[in-house]
């Protein structure tokens, strides 16, 4: 999660893009309910994009901001999938090596 201080900062940064009633809460709900991203991914994406806003990045309107947050969620999700695949490959390789170790002969 993010802190109350971060949340207040996000609300201030979102003001220029608040057309159509856009809020941080609605962005979180939109990403979770429509695209089924895990909370960790949504929070990390929001932190990243709002940090860009804080550094001076501008968007044409709120729609483009939302699309950028969605793209960041997809990037983070792909990173997580790749990390899981690498972990799984390591687990399978370890299993294969253990199964193929020479065993003692039966007498």
C-alpha positions in Angstrom: 0.0 0.0 0.0 1.0 3.6 -0.1 1.0 6.0 2.8 -1.5 8.8 3.5 1.1 11.3 2.5 1.6 9.6 -0.9 -2.1 9.4 -1.4 -2.5 13.1 -0.8 0.3 13.9 -3.2 -1.3 11.7 -5.8 -4.6 13.6 -5.4 -2.8 16.9 -6.0 -1.0 15.6 -9.0 -4.2 14.2 -10.4 -6.1 17.5 -10.3 -5.3 18.6 -13.9 -6.6 15.2 -15.1 -9.7 14.9 -13.0 -12.2 15.3 -15.8 -15.1 12.8 -15.7 -14.7 12.5 -12.0 -11.4 10.7 -12.2 -9.9 9.9 -8.8 -7.0 7.7 -7.5 -9.6 5.4 -5.9 -11.5 5.0 -9.2 -8.2 4.3 -11.0 -7.4 1.5 -8.5 -10.9 0.0 -8.9 -10.8 0.3 -12.7 -7.4 -1.6 -12.8 -8.5 -4.2 -10.3 -12.0 -4.9 -11.5 -11.6 -4.5 -15.2 -8.1 -5.9 -15.8 -7.8 -8.1 -12.7 -4.3 -6.8 -11.7 -3.1 -7.8 -8.2 -3.0 -5.0 -5.7 0.8 -5.0 -5.5 1.0 -4.4 -9.3 -1.5 -1.5 -9.2 0.2 0.2 -6.3 3.6 -0.1 -7.8 2.4 1.2 -11.2 0.6 4.2 -9.5 3.7 5.1 -7.6 5.9 4.9 -10.7 3.6 7.0 -12.9 2.8 9.6 -10.2 6.6 9.9 -9.6 6.9 10.7 -13.4 4.1 13.4 -12.9 6.0 14.8 -10.0 9.1 15.1 -12.1 7.1 17.1 -14.7 5.8 14.6 -17.2 2.6 15.8 -18.9 -0.3 13.9 -20.5 -2.8 15.2 -23.0 -5.7 14.4 -20.7 -6.7 11.9 -18.1 -7.4 9.2 -20.6 -3.8 9.1 -21.6 -2.7 9.1 -18.0 -4.9 6.1 -17.4 -3.5 4.3 -20.4 0.0 5.0 -19.2 -0.8 3.5 -15.8 -2.4 0.5 -17.5 0.7 0.0 -19.7 2.9 0.2 -16.6 0.7 -2.5 -14.9 1.2 -4.7 -17.9 4.9 -4.2 -17.8 5.1 -5.1 -14.1 2.8 -8.1 -14.6 5.1 -9.4 -17.4 8.2 -8.9 -15.2 6.5 -11.0 -12.5 5.6 -13.7 -15.0 9.2 -13.9 -16.3 10.5 -14.1 -12.8 8.1 -16.9 -12.0 9.2 -18.8 -15.2 12.8 -18.5 -14.2 12.1 -19.7 -10.7 10.0 -22.6 -12.1 12.8 -23.6 -14.6 15.3 -23.7 -11.8 12.9 -25.9 -9.7 12.4 -28.3 -12.7 16.1 -28.4 -13.4 16.9 -29.2 -9.8 14.2 -32.0 -9.8 15.6 -33.4 -13.1 19.2 -33.4 -11.7 18.1 -35.1 -8.5 16.2 -37.8 -10.4 19.2 -38.5 -12.7 21.8 -38.9 -10.0 23.5 -42.2 -10.0 21.9 -44.6 -7.5 23.4 -47.5 -5.6 22.7 -50.9 -7.2 20.3 -53.3 -5.6 21.9 -56.5 -4.2 
